[in-house]
């Protein structure tokens, strides 16, 4: 039995569904979602104040202003779909059950978990930054994957726009990686070259990178 009337929690659900989250309502749905390949952001939603003031707006900020892009966004609601919530927490490697929680998983493996204490007293922007750092670590696991390099480049540029100019070199490196992967795979170089230009990389430098890559492949 649920702890709260549905009409009470419906607006709390909607905060997440409007930005692309899918509700997991039973253990089977949880297993199907969390065992998928790719990157997953899972939010354990809650009626508590730190979910309202921190977790939900923090996640929304991370996806919007910070530009994080996951392969899937899923959520369970503590106190509502209790069996689904309990099953989701089975993926948290023995961590204490708190509400709210936010987890980043890759290919079914937990990479980062934020607990209630990580939301209390923190602004949505601070929470978004923490998720952003964990997201970047998840993407860095596959540095030679075109989509991962692409998403990492976007995320780092977004953080630069929000006051972290020191990430410039990392952003350039991510887009350079995307450029070389696209060349190797015969894909369009347009997006990578445009972002490198935005970061101040000269056309001559980009041509040199491509030429060196070609020569190394010939050796």
N, C-alpha and C positions, 0 to 999 in steps of 0.2 A: 504494500500500500504506500502511496506517495505521502510525503509529509506536508505538502502545500497544495492548495487548489491551483489548477492549471491556469485559470485567469490571472492569478497572481504572478506566475513565472513567465507567462507568454511574452511580455515585453522584454524580459531578460534573455529569452531565447532569440527573439527577433534582432536584438543588437548584434548577434553573431551570424544569424542566417542572412542578414542583408549584406554582409561582406563575404559570403560564400561558404560559411560553415554548414556541415551536414550533421544532423543529430543522429547519434547511435542509440537505439532504444532497447537493445537486448544483447546478451553476450555473443550471440552468433554474428551480429552486425559488427561488434567490436573486433572480434578475431579476424573477420574478413577484411576490415579496414586497416588494422594495425599490422597485418602481415603482408600488406602490399609492398612491392618494390617502390623505391623513391623516398622523398622527404615528406613527413607528415607533421603537422602541428595539431596537437590534441589539447583542448582546454576542458578541464573539469570545472564546470560552471557551478554557481552557488548563489543563494539568496543573501549571503553575508555582505557587509558593507565594503570589505576590501575587494570583493569581486566587482561591485558596482563602481567603486571609486578608482580601482587599480587594474584588476585583471582584464575585464572586458574592454575598457577604453585603451589600455596598454596594448592589447592584441590588435585592436582596430588601428591604432596609430602605427604599429609595426608593419601592418599590411598596407596601409595607405601612405602615410608620409615617409616611412622608411623604405617602402618598396619591396618588402620581403615577398617572395613567391614560392609557395610550397606546392608539391604535387597534389596534396589533398589537405583540407581543413576539416577537422571533425571535433565533435564535442559530446560530452555526456553531462548529465545534470545530477549532482549530488543531492540526495533527498527526494528525487523524483524517480528516475530510472535506476533503482538501487543495484540491481543485478548487473546492469550494463556498466555502472560506475565501478563496482567491485572488480569486474573482469578487466576493465581498462587499467586499474591499479596493479593488476598482475604483471603488467609490462614495466612497472616502475622499480623493479629489482629490489624489493624489500623496503622501499622508502615508506615512512609513516604516512598514513592516509590523512591529508589535510584538504581543506577546501578554502579557496580554489587551488588548482594546480595547472601548470602549463608544461607540456612535454614536447620535445622535438625528437622524433624517431626517424631512423633511416633504415629502410629494408627490414622493418620490424624490430630494430635494436634501439634501445634508449640511448640518446646522445646527451640530452640536457633535460633537467627537471627543475622547475621553479615551484617552491612550496609557499604556503600561506605567508610565512615570515618574509619571503622575497617580495611580496606585494604590499605588506603593511608599511605605511608611512612613505611609500614611494609614489612618485607622480607617474601618470601614463607615459610620459616621455622617457623617464628613467627605466621603466619596465620595457618599453619598446627597444631601447638601446641594449639592454641585457639580452633580449630575444635576438636582436640583430647580431650581436657578437657570437651567440651560440649558432645561429643560422650560418654565419660565415665559416665557423669551424666544421659544420656539417658539409658544406659545399667543398671545403678544402680537402676532404677525404678523397675526392675524385678530381684532381687538378687537370686531368687530360680529357675530361668529359665536356663536350661543347656547351650543353645546357647549364652545367654547373658553373663553368667559367662565365657564361653570359649573366646568370643570376647574381653571381658574386660581384661582377663589375657594376651592375645596376645598384646593388645594395651599398657598395662602397661609395659610389657617387652620391647616392642619397644622403649618406652620413656626412659626406663633405659639404653638401648643401645645408646641412643642419649644424654646421659649426665645427667640423673635424677636418680641416684642410690637411692635416698631417697624414691622412690616408691616401693622398694623391699617388704616391709611388705604388702602393698596393693595387689601387684601381687601374693604373696603367698596366701593371703586370697581369691582372685578370683579363683585361681586354686584349693585351698582346697574346695571351694564351688562347683566347677565343679566335683571334685572327689566324694564328698558326694552325689551330685545329681545323678551322674552316678551309684553309688552303689545302691541308692534307686530305680532307674529305671531299674536296671539290664543291664546297658550299660558297654562297655569296659572302664576300668580304665587307660588304657595304656597312652593316651595322657596326662592326668592330672598328673600321676606319673612321666612321663618323664620331664614335665615342672617344677614340684616341685623339682625334682633332679637337674635340671639346676639352680634353685634358691638356691640350697644348703640345701634343706630339706632332712634329713636322712630317710632311709627306715624305721627305727624303729619308727620314729615320724609319718610317713604316716600310718603304721600299727596300731599305737595307736589311731590315728584319726578314722580309720575305725572301730576299736574295740569299742571305746567309742560310736560311732554312732549306732552300732549294739545293745549295751547294753541299750542305751537310748530308742531305738525303742521297746525293750522288756519290759521296765518298764510300 
